[in-house]
Amino acid sequence: MQDQQADLSWTDGEVPVSTRFDDPYFSLENGLAETEHVFLSGNGLPERFRDGVRVAELGFGTGLNFLATLRAWRAAGAPGQLSFTSFEAFPMTRPDMARALAAFPDLAPEAATLLAVWKRLGPAPHHVADGVSLALIVGDARRTLPAWNGTADAWFLDGFSPAKNPELWEEALMAEVFAHTAPGGTAATYTAAGFVRRGLAAAGFAVSRVPGYGRKRHMTRAVKA
């Protein structure tokens, strides 16, 4: 596991930056607001929350997307179960994750919940809190996603910049995302890069370019009809 861990540097504002991909883990402006706009609203959440809803993600990173989802689930008071599965090639250490998440005091209760179970997470769903389970599948998603036997109602596509981490945006991987999406399911991402949208469309998604967050004029939303 040691050779799979994230290599980080830190900005003066305590934002973690991947030295492997030379890209920050979250928005330098307002990472939580961007997550809520792109991944929650982009997938019609929390409106689509229901018992048994399944969320999957490419790129766990700091866990920010999961924590925002957990907070939204709690706030919605949705009954039943939510399962969250994330694919991550280079997981953070617990101390680095705690340092990164300190930037989001509004998520302190959710962060404490995640950090308490971080070392116990693995590919099998682990109950975290309030009917929410989390599975963390470590490794190259180009190998691990095809082997996954699950499907998702909503996908968070949150790899590093396509220009710096093109492997996580390959057409073949987008086809695997489509294959592991339930009918009527959705995917959302912060990028509107042409080759990403074309890859999603080639996989079978109906793809639309919609308003992005902050200075990002556009993002991408995809639906499996």
C-alpha positions in Angstrom: 0.0 0.0 0.0 2.9 2.4 0.7 3.9 2.7 -3.0 0.2 3.5 -3.8 -0.1 6.5 -1.5 -0.6 10.0 -2.7 2.4 12.2 -3.0 1.5 15.8 -1.9 2.7 19.3 -1.6 0.7 22.1 0.1 -0.2 25.6 -0.9 0.0 28.4 1.5 -3.7 28.2 1.8 -3.4 24.5 3.0 -4.7 23.1 -0.3 -3.1 19.7 -1.1 -1.5 19.4 -4.5 -0.7 16.1 -6.2 3.0 16.2 -7.1 2.4 13.2 -9.4 -0.2 15.1 -11.5 0.7 18.7 -10.5 -2.9 19.5 -9.8 -4.8 20.6 -6.6 -7.3 18.2 -5.0 -10.0 20.8 -4.8 -11.0 24.3 -6.0 -8.8 27.1 -4.7 -11.9 29.2 -4.5 -14.5 27.1 -2.7 -14.1 23.4 -2.9 -17.2 22.5 -1.1 -19.5 24.8 -3.1 -18.0 23.4 -6.3 -18.6 19.8 -5.2 -22.2 20.6 -4.4 -22.7 22.3 -7.7 -20.9 19.8 -9.9 -21.5 16.4 -8.3 -24.6 16.7 -6.3 -26.7 19.1 -8.4 -25.1 17.7 -11.5 -26.6 14.4 -10.6 -29.9 15.7 -9.4 -29.1 15.1 -5.8 -30.4 15.3 -3.1 -33.7 15.1 -5.1 -33.0 11.6 -6.3 -32.1 10.2 -2.9 -34.1 7.1 -2.1 -33.7 3.9 -0.2 -31.0 1.9 -2.0 -29.5 4.7 -4.0 -26.0 3.9 -5.3 -23.3 6.5 -5.9 -19.9 5.7 -7.5 -16.9 7.9 -8.1 -13.6 8.0 -10.0 -11.1 9.7 -7.7 -11.7 9.7 -3.9 -9.0 12.3 -3.2 -9.6 14.0 0.1 -13.0 12.4 0.5 -14.7 15.8 0.0 -17.3 14.5 -2.4 -18.3 11.7 -0.1 -18.6 14.0 2.9 -20.8 16.4 0.9 -22.9 13.5 -0.1 -23.2 12.3 3.5 -24.1 15.7 4.8 -26.8 16.1 2.0 -28.2 12.6 2.9 -28.4 13.5 6.5 -30.0 16.9 5.8 -32.6 15.3 3.4 -33.6 12.8 6.1 -33.9 10.2 3.4 -34.9 6.8 4.8 -33.0 3.5 4.1 -29.6 3.0 2.7 -27.1 4.8 0.5 -24.1 3.0 -0.9 -21.0 5.0 -2.1 -18.2 3.2 -4.0 -15.0 5.1 -4.9 -12.1 4.1 -7.1 -8.8 5.6 -6.1 -5.3 4.8 -7.4 -3.3 6.8 -4.8 -5.1 7.1 -1.5 -4.1 9.7 1.1 -2.7 8.9 4.5 -5.1 9.6 7.3 -3.0 12.5 8.6 -2.9 14.1 5.2 -6.6 13.7 4.8 -7.3 15.2 8.2 -5.1 18.2 7.3 -6.8 18.7 4.0 -10.3 18.4 5.4 -9.6 21.0 8.1 -10.2 23.5 5.3 -13.9 22.7 5.6 -15.1 23.3 9.2 -18.8 23.0 8.1 -18.0 19.3 7.4 -16.2 18.7 10.7 -18.8 16.1 11.9 -18.7 14.2 8.6 -14.9 14.4 8.5 -14.6 13.0 12.0 -16.9 10.1 10.9 -14.7 9.3 7.9 -11.4 9.6 9.6 -12.6 7.2 12.3 -13.0 4.4 9.8 -10.4 5.4 7.2 -7.9 2.6 8.0 -10.7 0.0 7.9 -12.0 0.8 4.5 -11.6 -1.6 1.6 -13.5 -2.9 -1.4 -16.3 -4.4 0.7 -18.9 -1.8 1.7 -18.3 -0.6 5.2 -21.1 1.0 7.2 -20.1 4.6 8.1 -23.1 6.3 9.5 -26.9 7.0 9.1 -27.5 4.2 6.6 -24.5 5.1 4.5 -21.8 2.6 3.4 -18.5 3.3 1.8 -16.3 1.0 -0.3 -12.9 2.1 -1.4 -11.4 0.2 -4.3 -7.7 1.0 -4.6 -5.8 0.6 -7.8 -5.8 1.7 -11.5 -9.5 2.2 -12.4 -8.8 0.9 -15.9 -8.4 -2.5 -14.2 -10.5 -2.3 -11.1 -13.7 -0.8 -12.6 -14.1 -3.6 -15.3 -13.8 -6.1 -12.4 -16.5 -4.4 -10.3 -19.8 -6.2 -10.2 -21.8 -3.2 -9.1 -23.8 -0.4 -10.8 -24.5 3.2 -9.9 -27.4 5.5 -10.1 -25.0 8.5 -10.1 -21.3 8.9 -11.0 -18.9 11.5 -9.8 -16.1 11.7 -12.4 -13.5 13.6 -10.4 -10.1 12.6 -11.7 -7.3 15.2 -12.0 -7.3 17.5 -15.0 -7.8 15.6 -18.3 -4.7 17.4 -19.6 -2.6 16.0 -16.7 -4.3 12.7 -15.9 -5.7 11.6 -19.3 -5.7 7.9 -18.2 -8.8 8.5 -16.1 -10.7 10.0 -18.9 -10.0 7.4 -21.7 -12.8 6.4 -24.0 -12.5 2.8 -22.9 -12.9 3.8 -19.2 -15.9 6.0 -20.0 -17.4 2.9 -21.7 -16.9 1.0 -18.4 -18.6 3.8 -16.5 -21.6 3.5 -18.9 -21.7 -0.3 -18.4 -21.8 0.2 -14.7 -24.5 2.7 -14.7 -28.1 1.8 -14.0 -30.8 2.7 -16.6 -31.7 6.3 -16.1 -28.5 6.9 -14.2 -26.3 9.9 -14.5 -22.7 11.1 -14.5 -21.3 14.5 -13.8 -17.9 16.1 -14.0 -16.3 19.5 -13.6 -14.6 19.3 -17.0 -16.1 20.2 -20.4 -13.1 19.0 -22.4 -14.2 17.9 -25.8 -12.5 14.5 -25.8 -14.2 13.7 -22.4 -17.7 14.6 -23.8 -17.0 12.7 -26.9 -15.9 9.6 -24.9 -19.1 9.7 -22.8 -21.2 10.1 -25.9 -19.4 7.2 -27.7 -20.1 5.1 -24.6 -23.8 5.7 -25.0 -24.6 8.6 -22.7 -26.7 11.5 -23.7 -24.2 14.3 -23.0 -24.9 18.0 -22.3 -22.6 20.9 -21.5 -24.1 22.9 -18.6 -23.0 25.9 -16.5 -20.0 25.2 -14.4 -19.0 26.6 -11.0 -17.3 29.9 -10.5 -14.8 30.8 -13.2 -15.4 27.5 -15.0 -18.0 28.4 -17.6 -19.1 24.9 -18.4 -19.2 21.4 -16.9 -20.6 18.1 -18.2 -23.6 16.1 -17.4 -24.4 12.7 -18.9 -27.6 10.5 -18.7 -28.0 6.9 -19.6 -31.4 6.8 -21.3 
